[in-house]
Amino acid sequence: MRTLVAQGGALRLVETPDPEPGPGQVRIRVEAAAVNPIDLFTASGALPDYGLAPRLETYALGWDVAGVVDLAGPGVATVRPGARVIGLSDRLTDRFKAQGDLVVLDEAAIAPAPAGAAAPEASALPLNALTAMQALDLAGLAAGETLLVTGAAGGLGGYLVELAVARGVRVAAVAAPGDESLVRGFGAEWFIPRGADLAATVRAVVPGGVDGLVDAAVAGLPTLDTVRNGGAFVAVGAGQAPLPLRGIRVSTVFVRADAAQLRDVAKLAEAGRLTMRVAGTYPLERAAEAHERLRRGGLRGRLVLLP
């Protein structure tokens, strides 16, 4: 099989023996694997600099997968070969990850793919939707409370808006001026153009500040003034959380595979309540082009690799 790895800042497609599933694991024949900013970060070799992984010669790439189970290990109870699934490869140092021909995942990291969804669309769901769900859990907002989402037009931000609205939370969304109709379509009640005086603009529409903020754009400390005293701030990514000023609860979301939550987001997508967006597809052997396109920014959806 082929698997994509990063070595010395460059991408390599290498041939390896087919991986075998162990107890409680399944092997998935990959049909589509989304490319995410964490893949760029991994490929840059910076993981050890942030204490996220030991320094290794190579790192496998790919978190999101959509495909077909072709082999189940001992003790697997909920899925059989031939099942169409989505899954999350959440360990940074696994030898085989999603950007390859085959990947082995724990049964607890997969769920049935949304019915009717093509593989590229389905592969855009796991990492960002689970991150959004777990970030909202950390924010702990109740129905009727207010949430600010930065980067609301992005892959993570769009799911944050839709999942928050599904919970009855009122959402203010920050995005580029040209994205207003997009994020309002996700359900945002208020639109804040990127580049505005953020705190003043937010507090003009939500007096006293929002109850919580999820910083999908990784804007950091300047966004903290939009949050009321004693509210909640959820950072995305290591080292991005500001100090907990004014009694604000500050936390960082580190996504984890969770089969139950993955089933929930798949059902929401199936029902049309989560929007799976694909900006383009590339064959696996052109992964470097996909990485370069993602690096340039401005996408409104995920790029997807097709083995």
HELIX and SHEET records of a PDB file:
HELIX    1   1 PRO A   37  ALA A   43  1                                   7    
HELIX    2   2 LEU A   47  TYR A   50  5                                   4    
HELIX    3   3 GLU A  107  ALA A  109  5                                   3    
HELIX    4   4 ALA A  119  SER A  123  1                                   5    
HELIX    5   5 PRO A  126  ALA A  139  1                                  14    
HELIX    6   6 GLY A  155  ALA A  166  1                                  12    
HELIX    7   7 PRO A  177  ASP A  179  5                                   3    
HELIX    8   8 GLU A  180  PHE A  186  1                                   7    
HELIX    9   9 LEU A  198  VAL A  205  1                                   8    
HELIX   10  10 LEU A  221  THR A  226  5                                   6    
HELIX   11  11 LEU A  245  GLY A  247  5                                   3    
HELIX   12  12 ALA A  259  GLU A  270  1                                  12    
HELIX   13  13 LEU A  284  ARG A  286  5                                   3    
HELIX   14  14 ALA A  287  ARG A  296  1                                  10    
SHEET    1   A 3 ALA A  10  GLU A  15  0                                        
SHEET    2   A 3 ARG A   2  GLN A   7 -1                                        
SHEET    3   A 3 TYR A  59  ALA A  60 -1                                        
SHEET    1   B 5 LEU A 102  ASP A 106  0                                        
SHEET    2   B 5 GLN A  25  VAL A  35 -1                                        
SHEET    3   B 5 ASP A  64  ALA A  72 -1                                        
SHEET    4   B 5 ARG A  84  LEU A  88 -1                                        
SHEET    5   B 5 ILE A 110  PRO A 112 -1                                        
SHEET    1   C 4 LEU A 102  ASP A 106  0                                        
SHEET    2   C 4 GLN A  25  VAL A  35 -1                                        
SHEET    3   C 4 ARG A 302  LEU A 306 -1                                        
SHEET    4   C 4 VAL A 278  PRO A 283  1                                        
SHEET    1   D 6 TRP A 190  PRO A 193  0                                        
SHEET    2   D 6 ARG A 170  ALA A 175  1                                        
SHEET    3   D 6 THR A 146  THR A 150  1                                        
SHEET    4   D 6 VAL A 210  ASP A 215  1                                        
SHEET    5   D 6 VAL A 227  VAL A 236  1                                        
SHEET    6   D 6 ARG A 249  VAL A 253  1                                        
END                                                                             
